[in-house]
């Protein structure tokens, strides 16, 4: 059928495209005689060809499994298909990352430059939009799989070569796991769009947050509050445990004389379903106990 002939033509170009390009007459002399026994193209050639060249023994039944060879100038340490199977990403000793067409071997994007050491691991995200790379330079970088633009990084934390990296596959959060020559595994939150706090120049759009105390008899002397950086606890004058700070938030915590902690993540308050009148912001009265 026509479809079978078209598939054979593609396989023929994969197997011997360079031969046909360099010496076209050898299509008939050296290439066609080696068509697999079961190929539709061979059946047509035997039927219509006037040339008698044929392979007496050792002819393959099917097309070879190897479809394509992509050549680079340096040793290739890591490769991976995109989720749709249309692209291949490679990481090499020349500290570069390249994205190839999986059908033709054509370089689509790259080389992507940024690492200062050999790239040992590359991987696509589950949606095919990003590529993560790990290098001998002990860093991790995230790239746009279409433009090659650096999205996030370098992510630093390992004290040895980054040997393996991979995206999470749940698609809900952009997380990366990395394995290193320093004998550690690290999981990274790699969301390129951090949440922000927005400030409005119009006070009518601001929510008033008062200073909160239980009553006038229970006010605390903030000068006696201290922070234990080893345990993460904010402690009171009698060493009572008041509040625990996660490790990722401790670096920006300043003590003493602070009255509030604000996390890195923004809190979103959905008021779209809240029934209220025109004076709803006046519902709090500081004179009421």
Buried (B, 14 or more C-beta within 10 A) or exposed (E): EEEEEEBBEEBBBBBBBEBBEEEEEEEEEBBBBBBBEEBBBBBBBEEEBEEEEEEEEEEEEEBEEEEBEBEBEEEBBBBBEBBEEEBBBBBBBBBBBBBBBBBEBEBBBBBBEBBEBBBBBBBBBEEBBBBBBBBBBBBBBBBBBBEBEBBBBBBEBBEEBBBBBBBBEEEEEBBBBBBBBBEEEBEBEBEEEEEEEEEEEEEEEEEEEEEEEEEEEEEEEEEEBBBBEEEBBBBBEEEEEEEEBEEEBEEEBEEEEEEEEEEEEEEEEEEEEEEEEEEEEEEEEEEEE
